[in-house]
Amino acid sequence: MGVQDRRHGTGGRDQQHGTDGRAEGTRSDRVSATRTRILDAAERLFAEHGVHAVSNRAVAEAAGQGNNTVVGYHFGTKADLVRALIRRYSAAMDTRRERMVAALGPDPGVRDWVDCLVRPAAEHLADLGSPTWYARFGAQVMTDPALREIMVAGSLASPSLTTVLDGLNDCLPALPVEVRLERGDICRQLLVHHFAQRERALADGTPTPRASWADAATGLADAIVGVWTSPVTGRAD
């Protein structure tokens, strides 16, 4: 009886441990699913209405959560939620960019570096399918002075993006400082808003100038190369 009791006791503990493990796994899955629903809802609402116009309550309701504090519980402040959304796709785009940089020839030019800047985002948006909201979310963030720094800091934390920007800067034509700053600002506007406009058109079912995200990336790269390499005119000496 003693041996039999010990066996039953051991078996009971093993069974309990297994149950605890499954329960812990189930809880982890639930937390992950909740976070994903919150991110999905926040990305869509921020893209459509702007970050500051959307309350945590609205995000929680759109995510199907009855508890209005759930957003703060999982992500902290509104700025923390924005950071989480920026990080959400950064690894995938970094991987694409690293692959493109590794495939560059021995003497890449302006167009090569611009492609590395533009195409990872276009490819990722294409893979997400339609509708997407990330490009419009990014545009909303970049038009807000307080939030722009979060996006910029997140971008500059990417070693592959730093490599691309350094490579591009090294092969740009010589330009006066003020012209270089001006053209950099123009290119940032194109990078942020061109894909956001295409994303909006696809969501609304309206025509787009290019048939695919890959073609849209080609058009955007053409435009950015043109901005950087066009002649400088009309300057007073």
Order of alpha helices (4+ residues) and beta strands (2+ residues): alpha-alpha-alpha-alpha-alpha-alpha-alpha-alpha-alpha-alpha
